[in-house]
Structure formats: C-alpha cells, structure tokens
Amino acid sequence: MSLDDHYLQPLLAPRSIALVGASERRGTAGEMMVRQLSQVGFPGEVYPVNPRYEEVLGLRCYPSLSELPTAVDVAALNLAAHRIEAAFNEALDAGTKAFVIFDPCMPEGDTSPTLVERLRAIAREAGVAICGGNGMGYSNFDARCSVGMWAQPEHPPGTVALIAHSGSVFMISHGDVPTYYNLAVSAGQELGTSMDEYMDYALEMPTTRCIALFAETIRNPDGFQAALAKAREQRVPVVVCKIGRSEAGARQAFSHTGAISGDNDAFDAVIDHYGALKVDTLDELFGTASLLASPRKPPTDGFALFADSGGLGGSAADRAAAFGVDFCPLTEKTREGLKAQMPLSTPSNPFDGFMLVTPDFLERYRAAHDVVLSDPNIGLYAVNVGNDDRYDMDFMHGKTALEAFAETDKPMLIVGYPGFSQKKLMAACYAAQVPLIIAMDHALVAVRCFLEYHRRLDEQHEVPPDADAGVVTRWKTALSKTLVLDEQQSLALFADFGVPVIESRRVERAEELVAAAQSVTFPVALKTAAEGVGHKSDVDGVVLNLDDESALHAAYEELSARLGAPALVSAMAQPGVEIALGMFRDAAAGPVVVVGPGGTLVEYFDDRVFAIPPFDAGTAKRLLARLKFSRMLEGVRGEPAADLDSLAQALADFSVLCAELSDDIAEIDINPLIAGPGGVVAVDGLVASTSSAGPIN
C-alpha cells in the first residue's frame, strides 16, 4: 500500500479541514487550532465552523458543517461531549472522511450504550478514521499539517514517528527535547483508529527511521503484532514505553482512557518476539528513539565513552552494569594515541578527556576523537559534553565531536548534561544529524537498546517444522472431550510432539504394581493418579527411589489409603537440572511459553523467561541464556553440564505443540523437565483444555 492510497491519508495528510468550534478569542482552543495550521504552513483548504463568527483569523467562517462549499477530508470537533454526536452525524452526512475529537466523550447522564460506544459503532459502520477522543490531535511534519487544540512551538521535522495514548506525552514531544519527529499522534481513546494503524501509516512514510510508542493498552492485538512484523521486515526499529505494569499503574490506565492492561509478561514476550525494544520512562523513550533513528549501523557491538569529566565518566562506569552496557577494551594503539594527545589522562574506557586548557586544546580533543573512532573494537561512540548556552559554542568541545562525526561512518551520540540550557547544542546536533541525549542514565539505556537491536537484526531463525497433521487432529479431538488431561495423557501428548518423556505405567490396584515396575525397571517412582490432584507434591503424592517390590508395595499401601487407588509407576529420571516449562493463554498475545527453574528451585529463584511460539532451537538457547540460573545448566561444583542442544530442541518442539493447539489448550504445566548430560526428559505434566473451568491448580 502506497502512502497516497493509505486509508489514513485523509486523516493524517488531508487536503481540506473543517475546524468546528473555531474562535477569534486569543488563547482559546478554538483560536489556537486555526492559528496552528497557519503557523505550520498547511497547504490545503481550511474551513472554520462556528455560527457566532463570519470570519476567524482572516478565514471565512461557516455556521455549520452542512453549509460548507465542499466535503472535507477531516473535521476537528472542538466541542463539549453533549454536542459531539450531532456534529459527528452532520459531518458524516456532508461526506467527511475522518475526524479529530478532543473531548473524552463522557457527558453527564450518559446512557447505555455510552457515547464512546456509540461513536465507535458509527465509525466502524461508516468506515471513517477518528483520532481521539480524549486526545490532543496530531502533527504530520512531512505534510505540514498539525490538527490540535493548542498552538505548538516550532519544531524541526525529523525521522521518529511518535504514537502516544497520552495527550501530555504528545505535547512534551513538541517541547525542548532533542528528538525530532516526522509524525506525532495523540491516539487517546482510539474511538476509530488504533495504535497499530498509525504504525502502519508511519511505516509507509519514507522519512520514518524509528517508531516510538507510549502505550496504555493494546486494543487491537492482532493488528499490533502485524504492525510489529511489518516494522521488522522493513528494518524500522520500534521502541515501547508501556504503563500499567504495576497494579497502581494498571488502575490509572483504566481510569484514563478506558484501557485494560493485559498480562505484562505476555506483552514483553510479544515485543521480544518481533525484535522491538522496551524502556521504562519517557526520557528513555525519547533518547532511545533518537539513537535508533540513526541510519548508521555499528560495525561491531563494542561501545566507548569519551567524557569531559572524570566524575561523570566514573559514574557512567558504575551505572553501566545496571543498564546491561559493557565498555569494550581499547587496543594498545588507541591507548598510545590517547596518551599522546592528552598526557595527563589515563587511557581507558570510559575515557576521561582531562587536560590543561592550552591554546590547542580543541585540536587535541578533535584528534582524540579520531583516535578512538579508528579503534576496530569500537562500533558505537558516545561523547559526554558540558555545552551550555551561556558560553560560546566554539569554546565547548561538543563542536569537535560533531566534526569527528562528519569524518566517520560509525554511529555516534552526544550525551548532554541535565540542567544545562542546551538549545545551541540541540540545533548543532540536529544540523549534523547526530543524536543528542540528555543525562547519562538515559543514554546508557539507549546504547543498550541500539546495540541489542543491531545485534538481533541479522539473527538467523529456522522455521520450525509443521507438526504431523494426524497427530494434531487426534489431540484436538481429545482436548475437545475433556477439561484436563491427567499426567499420563499429558506425557503422551508431549511425546507425540517430540518432547522426551519419562516411561510410566498406570495401576488401579496392588496386584498390578510388580508388572508395571518390571516394565519400566527398578528403581521406580510411585505417584498418585487420583482425579483432581494437579500438583502431587502438594499432597505428598510422590514417593521416589523405590528399589524393590517390598518398598513399592509399602509405598502404595500408604499412598492409596490417603489418596485413592489410581497411581503411576514411573522410571526414575537420571540426575540433572530441574526446569519448569509451561504455556498460558493471554487475551492479547495468545499462547505464551514460560521457562524457568523447576522442582524445589522454584522456591529459590524468581527467574522466568517468556516467548511467543513457535520458535526454533536457536531462539530456545537464547531464552535459556537469559535465565539467571542458566549457569547451573553449564555444570557447577563438579556436576556435568546439561545437554543444551537436546534441551533447546525439546523447548522448540514444545513451542510447536503450543502453536498448533493454541485454540484448544488454555494452560500447560511441565514440572519438572530434567536436563542432564544424557539429554532431557519430562517427568510430570498437566494440560488444561480451553473448555476447562479455570487454570491448573
């Protein structure tokens, strides 16, 4: 789809706009939305609408939408809630194609269905786009079109597309922040247009190099994942700041725009699956988007920092670990070159550019930058500068960093001091197309995201093979007829999809014990198979290492007396690391795979990773590497290492199961899956179908 043919073109790049509620009164929302279009140089037709005026800011004003000389692309409704529905319907009758609504659309005495629900239904039936309500409008800098309820200050066009549910975030983006946008949207309640649709439009804009999202919820999960997939295909990075991650934040998101926050672990899994980046704060969002918009690709993932303060350089070294950033080693040639330019400094990374203010100090700074940039270990270079508008720009060494940027093909960023007035530096960085990030912590987050994005950009992923169609059909039928698969049924399901399982036999009475044990060979484990018992260890329903018939009979007698006759006689698994493997369904994300420590390790580690299925064995290895307890898989205190290849393949096969039966399974629990030097084996598991009354307990 080309930009000219995009279904949001009438909304975001209109040829004509009606401004309902336009005003001559200076400083009102009605006056500012007219003045704003004039300030940005909107090239299309503007029609103020208000029966009180014949003219607004030199433009003829019309008494109503029905009296306009022509149908308009978009109507901005600067009206109170009780007047919006009538104006909306009048505009539709006049042929209006899109709308911007500022009000939250919650009139007093509203009835069911509410005004919000009615507007959504009307928009859906009419096929029109709506920006808002409860929003501040949008600015399309490429189209010189800004439709909003306040006159925004001049802001140079850029390469970041910002889509925010919060109107205040939209307004902040137009302030003195060194992040420059080609498109900024205050999506608000998304009455007729959701975040993914704005993303799709931004991906058709040739100037978009990065998409920044401030999200309260995801109202169209399928569309959101499709937009993320499109961004990944086009190699446009997406960075997300999502609120509602805490209980209090989720309540605030609900009260603000009617958003209901989904499961945050599932959301993170979706973001990770499509190679998007997640940050925690607005400052991190703006700074990371600026750096990700850089068109330069790092030749390596080595990072170096040049600081003009020993204290700030030392602080950066201390803080880097908290943000997952490593400083790469400098070559001997680089250290010698830095020492030659700045004899008083200690060549290291981060590097403190300490020197006396001699007549040639700026030339020495410039030469030092060239020395660092020539180091083959370094792929990304940051320069921390204390430029302040109170001083001559030519005196500050930020200028030397910008000169160095012009002579290298490596990506760079400038890190400014918080609290300084830096408009001159912002302007210089914008002119040189060098990202500027204020404050070291925000810069370190941006560096981590930038390097992670480029590290993953060229990762090779194998397409997991399709499961056997007959196996899938058989288990779909079985799951449709039951609420919960018991342990033996669950293990049979896992085995059919390639996950190794422990051998076991079901018994109903004592006379069957010996034959069952002989078929799996001693020593054996005895486990209750009583109906309704999910986690057997919670009811002391497992007895391990039974070496002979006598011990087996004694254990069965005690177990059956407490929990009932049905039991499983299982082979004993070889020693190894216990892993918990599972799946749950999220309303927004669909099936989500969970991997973490299993067995008794669950009590000692709050350590899990989440992923969207299906995935290959290489992805499974990367997931395992992110677990804190992954070192145990490598062998500790003399224990042999687990067979990571077999473990990764088992996880990949399990993910195929989850994807193929995602409509039929609500939850899966494998605990433990034991990983040892000889391979892996699932020892226990339960599966709840989508027809079950609730989760496994």
Secondary structure, DSSP 8 states (H G I E B T S, - for coil): --TTT-TTHHHHS-SEEEEET---STTSHHHHHHHHHHHTT--SEEEEE-TT-SEETTEE-BS-GGGSSS--SEEEE---HHHHHHHHHHHHHTT--EEEE-S----TT--SS-HHHHHHHHHHHHT-EEEESSS-EEEETTTTEEEESS--------SEEEEES-HHHHHHTTSS-S--EEEEEE-TT-SS--HHHHHHHHHHSTT--EEEEEES--S-HHHHHHHHHHHHHHT--EEEEE---SHHHHHHHHHHHS-----HHHHHHHHHHTT-EEESSHHHHHHHHHHHT-----SSS-EEEEES-HHHHHHHHHHHGGGT-------HHHHHHHHHH-TTS---SSEE------TTHHHHHHHHHHHHHT-TT-SEEEEE----TTS-GGGSTHHHHHHHHHT--S-EEEEE-TTS--HHHHHHHHHHT--EEESHHHHHHHHHHHHHHHHHHT----------HHHHHHHHHHHHT-SEE-HHHHHHHHHHTT--B--EEEESSGGGHHHHHHHH-SSEEEEE--TT--SGGGGT-EEEEE-SHHHHHHHHHHHHHHH-S-EEEEE---S-EEEEEEEEEETTTEEEEEEEE-GGGGGT----EEE-S---HHHHHHHHHTSTTHHHHT--TT-----HHHHHHHHHHHHHHHHHTTTTEEEEEEEEEEEETTEEEE--EEEEETTSSS---
